[in-house]
Amino acid sequence: MRTRSLIRSSLIAAGLMVAFAAVPVSQVMAQDSATSNQTVPEKAADGLITTKIKSVLATTKGIKSTDISVTTVEGAVTLTGTATSSKEKAHVVRVTKKVKGVKSVDASGVTVAAAPASGSSSGM
């Protein structure tokens, strides 16, 4: 039973890595106009860093990775999107900083979603 769960988790992680592998190509092309002084190996390295980050975020409990976008330029990672809490945002930054090749992380573009009102009344 435990082996099946491990295999399933491994297959999901591998599938996510393959799915995210196509994203860096488009990001490298988009970054081309913004950073024309980057060499091809630097762009490829940035794409690999972005892919690693997305893969780690997708497989980390407590992070809703579909709401976070990742861009890397010369090892400097910029995160944008929405986190469900400030705790999740901090967790995303911690996880991102651990990825090999990351020089800095800018999470100023990650907003924290407002918590739904728990005691609201609809009678007016």
Residue, then its C-alpha position, 0 to 999 in steps of 0.5 A: m500500500r505504501t509502495r503504491s502511494l510512493i509510486r503515485s507521488s513519484l509519477i505525479a512529480a515527474g508529470l509536473m516536471v514534464a509539464f513545466a518543462a515547456v514553460p521556460v522556452s516561452q519565458v526565455m523568448a519573452q525575456d529575450s527582448a527585456t534582457s538582450n545582453q544575456t547569453v544563450p547559456e544564461k537564458a537556459a540556466d534561468g529557464l532551468i531555475t524557473t522549472k525547478i522552482k515551479s516543480v518544487l512549489a507544485t510538490t510542496k504541501g501548503i503551497k497553492s502553486t497554480d496561483i504563483s508565477v515565476t520569472t528568473v533573470e540572471g538568477a534573480v527570481t521574481l514571484t508574482g500572484t496570490a498567496t492564501s496567507s502571509k504564512e504561505k507567502a513566506h513559505v514560498v520564499r523560503v522554498t524558492k531560496k533553497v533552489k540551486g542557482v537562485k541568487s535573490v528572490d523578489a516576492s513583492g508581486v505576491t499579494v495575500a488574498a483577503a480572508p473571507a468574512s466569517g460573521s457577515s450577515s446578509g439581512m439589510 
